[in-house]
Structure formats: C-alpha cells, structure tokens
Amino acid sequence: MATAAVEERQLVKSMSWWDGFVVAMANPAFLIAALGGSIAALGTTGAVVLWLISVLVGALQNNIYAELAAMFQDKPGGITMFAHEAWRRYASFVGPLATFGYWFAWSSVLAVTGLVVGTMVQVQWFDTATWSSTVAGFDFTLPIVIGMVAMTIVAVINIVGLRPAVWFTYATGAMLCLPLFALMFLPYITGDWQSSNMTWEIGSGGGLALALTWLYFMGWSSYGFEAVASLAPEFHDPANDTARALRASAAFSVLVYGLLPLGVGGTLGTEAIAGDETLIAFYNQAFDAIGGAGVSDVLVVCLVAGLLLSLNTAALDGSRALYGIAKDGMTVRQLGVLNQANVPGRAVLVALVLNLILISFFASAIEILAAGNLGYMLAHVFALSGFLLLRRDRPDWPRPIRLSGFWVALAGVLAAWNLILVITGGFIYADDYGYGLSKTLIGLLVLVVSLLLWAYRHKVQDRTSLRLREDTPLVPPS
C-alpha cells in the first residue's frame, strides 16, 4: 500500500560560529541609540561606569546561556525557549509571557534604529528639511520616512533567505568597525579628548534610584548579544558554534561598551550631549571634531551601515523568536511557517508592519525602547531562573556544555538582580527618573496580548484545554 509523506520545511544549518559573531556585532549599534540619554542623565563618567557594569552582567549571562543552547540545539527562539522548557512544568503561561515580550522588544529595535538612521542622515546632509505631517495621529518627518525605507529594505533581504542576510551582515559589520574605532581611539590621538569633560551626575541627579532606573534601561542594549542563541538550529555544529559565538560576542561587546562611552563623553562633554534635543546628532558633532567635514561624511556613512546591521540582527532574532513561539504552540500557528527560502518570512512581515506603526507613533527612539524593555528584562529573569529549574528537574538531560556549581549560584543572583531592576526601573522610579510608567504599561499590555493569543491557539486552533502545568520529559525524545 503506497503512502505519501509531506516533508516539512526546516531551518537550514548554514552558519558558522563566526557568522553568529558577526551578527552580534550589531550590539554596539544598540548602544548608539541610548548613549545620549544616559550621558544627559548620569554625566559622562556616570554613563561609562553604568554601561560597563551592565555589559559585564550581560557577558556573565551569556556564558550561562551557552549551556542552555547546547541542551536545546533544535529550538529556534533563543533564551525564551529555554525559559519555556524550564517553566512549563510549573506555570505554562510563563512561556508565552517570556517569548512574546522578548519578541516585541527585539522587533521594536527596527523602529528604534530606523529612527536613529533617519536622524543622522538628516543632520548630516538634509538639515534644512524640517517638514512634518500628521495623519490620523501618526507623525511623518524626513527621519521617520528614511527609517521606514531602511526597515523595508532589511526586511526584504531577510525574506529572500539566510545567506543574503548573513552577507549583508558581513558588509555592514566591516563598515561599522571604522566609526567605532574613530570614536574609541582617535580622540586621544587628535587631542580632542579632555578629562575635564568627564563628569559624575548620578549623586546630584537621584543617586541609587537613578542608577537602578538606568541599569534597567541599559539591559535592552548591553544584554543583546544573547541573540546568537536564537540562531542555534542554523549553525553547522549547534552546541559548539553557539557557545563560541556567545562568548566571542560577549568579549567584543565588553570592549566596545567600555571604550565608546569614554571616547564620546571625553570628546564632547555632558553639557554638549545633553543639549542635543535629538540625543543622536551629537555623533555628527563628534565626527566633525575628530576629523573635519570630509572625514565626518565618511564616518557617518559607515555608522549608518552599522545601524543597518543592527536592523538586520533584529529582523533575524525577532523572526526566529516569533517562529519558535508558534512552533511550540504559544501563539497563532500561521506564524510557525517557513517560506520557500526556509526562513520565517511571515514573522519578518509582522515585525515590519508593527515597526512602521511604532516609528510614526512615538516621539523618540528612547520611548520605543522603554515600551519594549519590560518584556525583554523579564525574559532574562525567566531564562536565568529556568537554568536553575532545569539543573534540578532534568539532571539526566545531555549537556554538551556543563558549567560548574559557581555558575548555578550566579544564575540565581543574576535572576534576582534583573528582577530588582524591573521593579525599580520599570515601575517604582519610572516617572521620576525614567521615561514614564505609561511606557511600562504598554509593555504590560503586550504581555496581556500574548496570553490572549496563547489561549486562542489552544482553545480555537488546536481545540485543546489550557493547562497551567505540563508534563516535561526527563531526557530528549529519541
């Protein structure tokens, strides 16, 4: 008796660990979006210290995620899929909360970075084009339109296939290195860096409460190199390649997050950066100071290319996260589909539409960041605490990478630390030292939507009951 089988499309194992590292090189571009706001609030020295603390926390977390990525090599979606595996035995709703909040945060990077790109291009070459228009409550300016075009181009590249996206990453990553080098090292050579520009404003600005609020915001950027874990199923050797890419990206980011704020802050000073209403245009001023107008044009072009790299990374990570959510039954099944190029094209399109709305609705990049940050920081809380649960509940699960007991204790400390940042920075001090409790409430609304979509998937699409606890295997299915 003849039978026919339909072969399901799978993510293609076509990436090396170096490809993953280059994808993570976009992370310093996320720093560009928030650096101006942090210096204005904390002072140049205060920003350097807190950014360094935050990125070191992210590097420690990355090493923990290396073990989890090696355990679940076939799981697209990164750290939130690890959280789902750990928590579904106790609270199955944690999975959709963590994964959808994480997806929204990563996807909103498109709008944040698109707005930064548009602002830099306008300041450098079209400073007289200050027109604006409002349609049905949505704003349109030249920076917004440029950002929309940039997002659309990157989305199309990602829909075409993984390799075009990776090669685009190589090209833009190489260009990003030039302005990073210029901002981190040239001010000391040209004599533009002045120690008098380094000021500490944390004590006078709010003390510990201010510091905790900004450490909460900084996690959105300085933890971001964990995105490599979302690509685990697409590495040639998922266990080893993912771990190498995670650790290499962490080392690179620690270097940049320490030196870039120091170079920019010492060149311009707190007053000049705080006086920039866009909190973006000061980069153009820094380039002018370091190399003059001609060099500035070249560096801005390269920096814009680096920002396009971060757009690409956001599209890669966010689409895999949404695809992984749908594959594991946590949102509508239509999103768990690969296109003919074996990439989650529908997930890319959903992210594009969402960000076209975000970029024209919010007034600044930092406000978009604030709205998405709640879900992102909670995802780390669930993933790190999930590491502890998996060590206890699945002792016999294969672990190609097994960390020592020190890292188990550290995971608990880091989970508690991130939860403290969520409570203080996201809620208690949001109005006083952040960008408003209203932005956190938008993040809460996203989490509520995630639960509604989870319920719809189970009750309507799968016609199954909602179970608060699920049985979990002690070893991988054969």
C-alpha positions as CSV (number, residue, x, y, z in Angstrom):
1,M,0.0,0.0,0.0
2,A,1.6,3.3,-1.1
3,T,1.7,6.3,1.2
4,A,2.7,9.9,0.6
5,A,4.6,12.0,3.1
6,V,4.8,15.8,3.2
7,E,8.3,17.0,4.1
8,E,8.1,19.9,6.5
9,R,10.5,22.8,5.8
10,Q,13.3,23.1,8.3
11,L,15.7,25.9,9.2
12,V,18.9,25.3,7.3
13,K,22.2,24.6,9.1
14,S,24.3,27.0,7.0
15,M,26.1,29.2,9.6
16,S,29.5,29.0,11.3
17,W,30.2,30.4,14.7
18,W,31.9,33.3,13.1
19,D,28.7,34.2,11.2
20,G,27.0,34.3,14.5
21,F,29.6,36.5,16.0
22,V,29.3,39.0,13.1
23,V,25.6,39.1,13.6
24,A,26.2,40.0,17.2
25,M,28.5,42.8,16.2
26,A,25.3,44.8,15.7
27,N,25.0,45.1,19.5
28,P,27.2,48.2,19.8
29,A,24.9,49.9,17.4
30,F,22.1,49.5,20.0
31,L,24.3,51.5,22.4
32,I,24.3,54.4,20.0
33,A,20.5,54.8,20.5
34,A,20.6,55.1,24.2
35,L,24.1,56.6,24.9
36,G,23.0,60.2,24.6
37,G,20.1,59.9,27.0
38,S,22.3,58.1,29.6
39,I,25.0,60.8,29.4
40,A,22.4,63.5,29.8
41,A,21.1,61.9,32.9
42,L,24.2,60.4,34.5
43,G,27.0,62.5,33.3
44,T,29.9,61.2,31.1
45,T,31.7,59.3,33.9
46,G,28.4,58.0,35.3
47,A,27.4,56.7,31.9
48,V,30.8,54.9,31.4
49,V,30.6,53.2,34.8
50,L,27.0,52.0,34.5
51,W,27.4,50.9,30.9
52,L,30.4,48.8,31.9
53,I,28.5,47.3,34.8
54,S,25.6,46.4,32.6
55,V,27.6,44.8,29.8
56,L,29.6,42.7,32.3
57,V,26.3,41.3,33.7
58,G,25.3,40.5,30.1
59,A,28.6,38.7,29.5
60,L,28.2,36.6,32.6
61,Q,24.6,35.7,31.5
62,N,25.9,34.8,28.0
63,N,28.1,32.1,29.5
64,I,25.1,30.6,31.3
65,Y,23.1,30.6,28.1
66,A,25.8,28.6,26.3
67,E,24.9,25.6,28.4
68,L,21.2,26.1,27.7
69,A,21.7,26.5,24.0
70,A,23.7,23.2,23.9
71,M,20.9,21.5,25.7
72,F,18.2,22.6,23.2
73,Q,20.0,22.7,19.9
74,D,16.9,22.4,17.8
75,K,14.9,25.2,19.5
76,P,14.7,28.4,17.5
77,G,13.8,31.5,19.6
78,G,16.8,31.7,21.9
79,I,16.7,32.3,25.7
80,T,12.9,32.5,26.0
81,M,12.5,29.0,24.6
82,F,14.9,27.8,27.3
83,A,12.6,29.6,29.8
84,H,9.6,27.9,28.4
85,E,11.2,24.4,28.6
86,A,12.1,25.1,32.3
87,W,8.9,26.7,33.5
88,R,6.1,24.8,31.7
89,R,6.2,22.1,34.3
90,Y,5.2,24.7,36.9
91,A,3.4,27.5,35.0
92,S,2.8,27.0,31.3
93,F,1.8,30.7,30.8
94,V,5.4,31.8,31.6
95,G,6.4,30.6,28.1
96,P,4.1,32.9,26.1
97,L,4.8,35.8,28.5
98,A,8.6,35.5,28.1
99,T,8.7,34.8,24.4
100,F,6.2,37.4,23.3
101,G,7.7,40.1,25.4
102,Y,11.1,39.2,24.1
103,W,9.9,39.2,20.5
104,F,8.3,42.6,20.9
105,A,11.5,44.1,22.4
106,W,13.7,42.7,19.7
107,S,11.3,43.6,16.9
108,S,11.0,47.2,18.2
109,V,14.7,47.5,17.6
110,L,13.7,48.1,13.9
111,A,11.8,51.2,14.8
112,V,14.4,52.5,17.3
113,T,17.3,52.0,14.9
114,G,15.4,53.2,11.9
115,L,14.7,56.5,13.6
116,V,18.4,56.8,14.6
117,V,19.4,56.2,11.0
118,G,16.9,58.8,9.7
119,T,18.0,61.4,12.2
120,M,21.7,61.0,11.4
121,V,21.1,61.2,7.7
122,Q,19.0,64.4,8.1
123,V,21.5,66.1,10.4
124,Q,24.5,65.4,8.1
125,W,23.1,66.1,4.7
126,F,19.5,67.4,4.9
127,D,19.5,69.7,7.9
128,T,17.1,72.2,6.2
129,A,14.4,69.5,5.5
130,T,12.5,70.0,8.7
131,W,9.0,69.4,7.3
132,S,6.5,67.3,9.2
133,S,3.0,66.0,8.7
134,T,0.4,64.2,10.9
135,V,-2.1,61.7,9.5
136,A,-4.7,60.1,11.9
137,G,-2.4,60.6,14.9
138,F,0.7,59.3,13.2
139,D,3.7,61.6,12.5
140,F,5.8,61.8,9.4
141,T,9.1,63.6,9.1
142,L,12.2,63.0,6.9
143,P,13.9,60.9,9.6
144,I,10.8,58.8,10.0
145,V,10.4,58.2,6.3
146,I,14.1,57.3,5.9
147,G,13.8,54.9,8.8
148,M,10.7,53.3,7.2
149,V,12.7,52.8,3.9
150,A,15.6,51.3,5.8
151,M,13.4,48.9,7.7
152,T,11.7,47.8,4.5
153,I,15.0,47.1,2.7
154,V,16.3,45.0,5.6
155,A,13.0,43.1,5.8
156,V,13.1,42.2,2.1
157,I,16.7,40.9,2.5
158,N,15.7,38.7,5.3
159,I,12.7,37.3,3.5
160,V,14.9,36.4,0.5
161,G,17.0,33.9,2.6
162,L,19.5,33.5,5.3
163,R,22.7,33.7,3.3
164,P,21.8,37.1,1.8
165,A,21.1,38.3,5.3
166,V,24.5,37.0,6.6
167,W,26.4,38.5,3.7
168,F,24.7,41.8,4.3
169,T,25.8,41.4,7.9
170,Y,29.4,41.0,6.9
171,A,29.4,44.1,4.6
172,T,27.8,46.4,7.2
173,G,29.8,44.9,10.1
174,A,33.0,45.7,8.4
175,M,31.9,49.3,7.8
176,L,30.8,49.7,11.4
177,C,34.3,49.0,12.7
178,L,35.6,52.3,11.2
179,P,33.4,54.7,13.2
180,L,33.7,52.6,16.3
181,F,37.5,52.8,16.1
182,A,37.3,56.5,15.4
183,L,35.1,57.2,18.5
184,M,37.0,54.8,20.8
185,F,40.6,55.7,20.0
186,L,41.1,58.8,17.7
187,P,40.1,61.4,20.3
188,Y,43.2,60.6,22.3
189,I,45.5,60.9,19.2
190,T,43.9,64.1,17.9
191,G,43.9,65.7,21.3
192,D,40.1,66.2,21.3
193,W,39.6,64.1,24.5
194,Q,39.7,66.2,27.6
195,S,39.5,64.8,31.2
196,S,37.6,68.0,32.2
197,N,34.7,66.7,30.0
198,M,34.2,63.7,32.3
199,T,31.6,64.5,35.0
200,W,29.7,62.4,37.6
201,E,26.0,63.4,37.8
202,I,24.5,60.4,39.5
203,G,24.7,61.7,43.0
204,S,23.0,65.1,42.2
205,G,20.6,63.5,39.7
206,G,19.0,61.0,42.0
207,G,21.6,58.6,43.4
208,L,20.8,54.9,43.7
209,A,17.3,55.3,42.3
210,L,18.6,57.0,39.2
211,A,21.3,54.3,38.8
212,L,18.9,51.4,39.1
213,T,16.5,53.0,36.6
214,W,19.2,53.4,34.0
215,L,20.6,49.9,34.6
216,Y,17.1,48.7,33.8
217,F,17.1,50.6,30.5
218,M,20.7,49.6,29.6
219,G,19.9,45.9,29.7
220,W,17.9,46.4,26.5
221,S,21.2,47.1,24.7
222,S,24.0,45.6,26.8
223,Y,22.4,42.2,27.1
224,G,21.6,42.0,23.4
225,F,24.4,39.7,22.2
226,E,22.4,36.8,23.6
227,A,20.6,37.0,20.2
228,V,23.2,34.5,18.9
229,A,21.3,31.7,20.9
230,S,18.3,32.3,18.6
231,L,20.3,31.1,15.6
232,A,21.4,27.8,17.3
233,P,19.4,25.5,14.9
234,E,21.1,27.2,11.9
235,F,24.7,26.6,13.0
236,H,26.7,23.7,11.4
237,D,27.6,22.5,14.9
238,P,24.8,23.9,17.1
239,A,26.3,23.1,20.5
240,N,29.9,24.3,20.0
241,D,29.2,27.0,17.4
242,T,26.6,28.7,19.6
243,A,28.8,28.6,22.6
244,R,31.8,30.1,20.7
245,A,29.7,32.8,19.2
246,L,28.0,33.7,22.5
247,R,31.4,34.0,24.3
248,A,33.1,35.9,21.5
249,S,30.3,38.4,21.1
250,A,30.3,39.0,24.9
251,A,34.1,39.8,24.9
252,F,33.7,42.1,21.9
253,S,30.8,44.0,23.5
254,V,32.5,44.5,26.8
255,L,35.4,46.2,25.0
256,V,33.1,48.5,23.0
257,Y,30.7,49.3,25.8
258,G,33.6,50.4,28.0
259,L,35.6,52.4,25.4
260,L,32.9,54.0,23.2
261,P,31.1,56.0,26.0
262,L,34.5,57.0,27.3
263,G,35.7,58.3,23.9
264,V,32.5,60.2,23.0
265,G,32.0,61.6,26.5
266,G,35.5,62.8,26.8
267,T,35.4,64.5,23.4
268,L,32.1,66.4,23.8
269,G,31.3,66.5,27.5
270,T,28.0,66.2,29.3
271,E,26.7,69.7,28.5
272,A,27.1,69.4,24.7
273,I,25.4,66.0,24.6
274,A,22.6,66.9,26.9
275,G,21.9,70.0,24.8
276,D,21.2,67.9,21.7
277,E,17.4,67.6,21.6
278,T,17.6,64.5,19.3
279,L,20.2,62.8,21.6
280,I,21.6,61.5,18.3
281,A,23.0,64.4,16.3
282,F,25.9,64.7,18.8
283,Y,27.6,61.8,17.0
284,N,27.9,64.0,13.9
285,Q,29.4,66.7,16.1
286,A,32.0,64.2,17.4
287,F,33.0,63.2,13.9
288,D,33.4,66.8,12.9
289,A,35.6,67.4,15.9
290,I,37.8,64.4,15.3
291,G,38.3,64.5,11.5
292,G,36.6,67.5,10.0
293,A,33.7,67.7,7.5
294,G,35.1,65.3,4.8
295,V,36.0,62.6,7.3
296,S,32.7,63.1,9.1
297,D,30.8,62.3,5.9
298,V,32.6,59.0,5.5
299,L,32.2,58.1,9.2
300,V,28.5,58.9,9.2
301,V,28.1,56.6,6.1
302,C,29.9,53.8,7.9
303,L,27.9,54.3,11.1
304,V,24.6,54.3,9.2
305,A,25.8,51.0,7.6
306,G,26.5,49.7,11.1
307,L,23.0,50.7,12.2
308,L,21.6,48.8,9.2
309,L,23.5,45.8,10.7
310,S,21.5,46.2,13.9
311,L,18.3,46.3,11.9
312,N,19.3,43.1,10.2
313,T,20.2,41.4,13.6
314,A,16.8,42.5,15.0
315,A,15.0,41.0,12.0
316,L,16.9,37.8,12.3
317,D,16.4,37.3,16.0
318,G,12.9,38.6,16.2
319,S,11.6,36.5,13.4
320,R,13.2,33.3,14.8
321,A,11.7,34.1,18.2
322,L,8.2,34.5,16.8
323,Y,8.6,31.4,14.6
324,G,9.7,29.4,17.7
325,I,6.7,30.7,19.7
326,A,4.3,29.4,17.0
327,K,6.1,26.1,16.6
328,D,5.8,25.4,20.3
329,G,2.1,26.3,20.4
330,M,2.3,29.6,22.2
331,T,0.8,31.8,19.5
332,V,-1.2,31.5,16.3
333,R,0.0,28.7,14.1
334,Q,0.1,30.8,11.0
335,L,3.4,32.3,12.2
336,G,5.2,29.0,12.6
337,V,5.7,28.7,8.8
338,L,8.9,28.9,6.7
339,N,8.8,30.3,3.2
340,Q,10.5,28.7,0.1
341,A,13.8,30.1,1.2
342,N,13.4,28.2,4.6
343,V,13.2,31.4,6.6
344,P,10.2,32.7,8.7
345,G,9.1,35.3,6.2
346,R,5.7,35.8,7.7
347,A,7.3,36.7,11.1
348,V,9.5,39.2,9.3
349,L,6.5,40.9,7.7
350,V,4.6,41.0,11.0
351,A,7.6,42.8,12.6
352,L,7.9,45.2,9.7
353,V,4.2,46.3,9.9
354,L,4.5,46.6,13.7
355,N,7.5,48.9,13.5
356,L,6.1,51.0,10.7
357,I,3.4,51.9,13.3
358,L,5.8,52.3,16.2
359,I,8.2,54.6,14.4
360,S,5.4,57.0,13.4
361,F,3.6,56.9,16.8
362,F,6.3,57.5,19.4
363,A,8.2,60.8,19.7
364,S,11.7,59.4,20.1
365,A,13.8,56.2,19.9
366,I,14.2,56.1,23.7
367,E,10.4,56.0,24.2
368,I,10.1,52.9,21.9
369,L,13.0,51.3,23.9
370,A,11.1,52.0,27.2
371,A,7.9,50.4,25.9
372,G,9.7,47.1,24.9
373,N,12.1,46.8,27.7
374,L,9.8,45.3,30.3
375,G,9.2,42.1,28.3
376,Y,12.9,41.8,27.5
377,M,14.2,42.1,31.0
378,L,11.5,39.7,32.3
379,A,12.7,37.2,29.6
380,H,16.1,37.2,31.3
381,V,14.6,36.7,34.7
382,F,12.7,33.6,33.4
383,A,15.6,32.2,31.5
384,L,18.1,32.5,34.3
385,S,15.7,31.1,36.9
386,G,14.9,28.4,34.3
387,F,18.5,27.4,34.3
388,L,18.2,26.6,38.0
389,L,15.0,24.6,37.4
390,L,16.5,22.6,34.6
391,R,19.5,21.7,36.7
392,R,17.1,20.3,39.4
393,D,14.4,18.8,37.2
394,R,16.4,17.3,34.3
395,P,19.7,16.1,35.7
396,D,20.0,13.3,33.1
397,W,19.4,15.6,30.1
398,P,22.5,15.7,27.9
399,R,24.6,18.7,28.5
400,P,27.5,19.0,25.9
401,I,28.5,22.1,28.0
402,R,28.2,21.8,31.7
403,L,29.1,24.7,33.9
404,S,30.4,24.4,37.5
405,G,28.3,24.9,40.6
406,F,29.6,28.5,40.8
407,W,27.6,29.4,37.7
408,V,24.4,27.8,39.1
409,A,24.6,30.1,42.1
410,L,25.5,33.0,39.9
411,A,22.4,32.4,37.7
412,G,20.2,32.8,40.8
413,V,21.9,36.0,41.8
414,L,21.6,37.5,38.2
415,A,17.9,36.5,38.0
416,A,17.2,38.3,41.3
417,W,19.3,41.3,40.1
418,N,17.3,41.7,36.9
419,L,14.0,41.3,38.8
420,I,15.1,44.2,41.1
421,L,15.8,46.3,38.1
422,V,12.4,45.5,36.6
423,I,10.6,46.5,39.8
424,T,12.6,49.7,40.5
425,G,13.4,50.9,37.0
426,G,10.2,49.7,35.3
427,F,7.7,50.7,38.0
428,I,8.8,52.4,41.2
429,Y,11.1,55.1,39.7
430,A,9.7,55.1,36.1
431,D,8.1,58.5,36.4
432,D,10.8,60.1,38.5
433,Y,14.0,59.0,36.7
434,G,12.8,57.1,33.6
435,Y,10.6,57.8,30.6
436,G,7.3,57.3,32.3
437,L,5.2,54.5,33.9
438,S,2.9,54.8,30.8
439,K,5.7,53.1,28.7
440,T,5.9,50.2,31.1
441,L,2.1,49.8,31.0
442,I,2.4,49.5,27.2
443,G,4.8,46.6,27.8
444,L,2.3,45.1,30.2
445,L,-0.4,45.4,27.5
446,V,1.9,43.4,25.1
447,L,2.2,40.7,27.7
448,V,-1.6,40.5,28.1
449,V,-2.0,40.2,24.3
450,S,0.5,37.3,24.4
451,L,-1.7,35.4,26.9
452,L,-4.8,36.1,24.7
453,L,-3.1,34.7,21.6
454,W,-1.8,31.7,23.6
455,A,-5.4,31.0,24.8
456,Y,-6.7,31.4,21.2
457,R,-4.1,28.9,19.9
458,H,-5.1,26.2,22.4
459,K,-8.9,26.7,22.6
460,V,-9.7,27.7,19.0
461,Q,-6.9,26.4,16.7
462,D,-5.8,23.3,18.5
463,R,-9.1,22.6,20.3
464,T,-7.3,21.6,23.5
465,S,-7.7,22.7,27.1
466,L,-5.5,25.3,28.7
467,R,-3.3,23.5,31.3
468,L,-1.4,25.6,33.9
469,R,1.1,22.8,34.2
470,E,2.5,20.5,31.6
471,D,4.4,17.2,31.7
472,T,8.0,17.5,30.7
473,P,10.4,14.8,29.5
474,L,13.4,13.9,31.6
475,V,15.5,13.2,28.6
476,P,15.2,14.2,24.9
477,P,12.7,12.2,22.8
478,S,14.6,9.5,20.8
